Amino acid sequence: MWIYIAVFVISTGLIFGLSGCFTGASRLGNANPNDSIFYPTDTSVASTSREEMVRRLQALAESPAPAELSPGAMCYEMAAPPERIEYICPKCGQKTIYTKSDAYSMVQDANACRQLVANIKGLDLRLEEINFCHHCYPKTTEDPKMVLYIRYKGETQEQKVEAINSYKLSLIYAFMTGQTTYAGDYGQEAPLKNYIKEISDILKLDNPKP
């Protein structure tokens, strides 16, 4: 009797063991070759190479212009700037108070640049805000400016883009999201291919062939 029980236990174990092997093989067989189990993701590099960016620019240059474009708003009421505006440094977290009216658009543009960089996918971007913060730059708080650094896949050297602003970054955002139009002031649309030279200059790429 004990012999029969032992044979039953061994048989059951073999059945479940083989079943587990087949299940594991099926799981690996259905895995996507691009899954991290096969190709671990290296988060230290950008996801798009320089060559791919050039190819995308060329495709945009050869694409037909959109047939319909929005004329945008016919009138626009400008809001009065506030008497003061706070700049919060993303590096140290300290506040800098600006009371001049021309500082309103400057600080607002810095905030817009941060948001755009955070939403541009497929590029390794780094934003540097110079002379905005009185704490980080106590002696040189004149001429605040934004600097963008780009690093392409397979490259270790960053590309430095000076005098960056939200307008230039919005062009890159439109390009990286595959849009064919760009909405300028008051929502007036124009073909994005009209801005190819600006986009290639910002991205430090050669202009595509006509």
C-alpha positions, 0 to 999 in steps of 0.5 A: 500500500505504501508503495502505491502512495509513494508512486502517486506522490512522485507522479503528481510532482512530475505532472506539476513540474512539467506543467510549470516548465511548459507555462514558463516556456509559454510566457517567454515565448510570448514576451516582446523582444523589446521587453526589459527582460531581453534589453534592459532600459538604459535611462542614462541615454536619450531614446532618439539618436541624431540620425533618427532626428535628421530622418524625421526632419527630412520626412517633415520637409518632404511632407505636404503642407496641411490643407486647412489652417486655423486663422486664430482669434481675431482679437485678444485682450492683454492682461495687466502684469502684476506689481510683483512676481515670485520666482522659485528656484528649481535648484535651491528652492529659494524665492526671488521677488521681482517687482519690475513689470518687465520681469513678469513675462521673464519669470512666466517664460521660465515656468513655461520652459520647465513645463515644455521640457518636462513634456518633450518625450524622446529627447534627453533635455536639461534646462539651466536657469542662470541669474534668475535666483538671487540666492544662487547668483547673489552678485550676478542677477542681471540678464537672466537667461535660459540654457538648454542642453541636449544629449542624443542617443549614443553620444556623451557630449551635450549640445548647448543651446543658449538663449532658449525660450518657450517659443523655441521649445514649443517648436520642438514640442510640436515636432517631437509630437508629430504635429504638422502645424504650429499655432503662433500668436493668438492661435494662428496656425502655420505649417510646421515645415515652415519652421524646419530651419529654426528647429534644426538650428535649435537641435544642432542638426544639419538642415534637411535637403530640399 
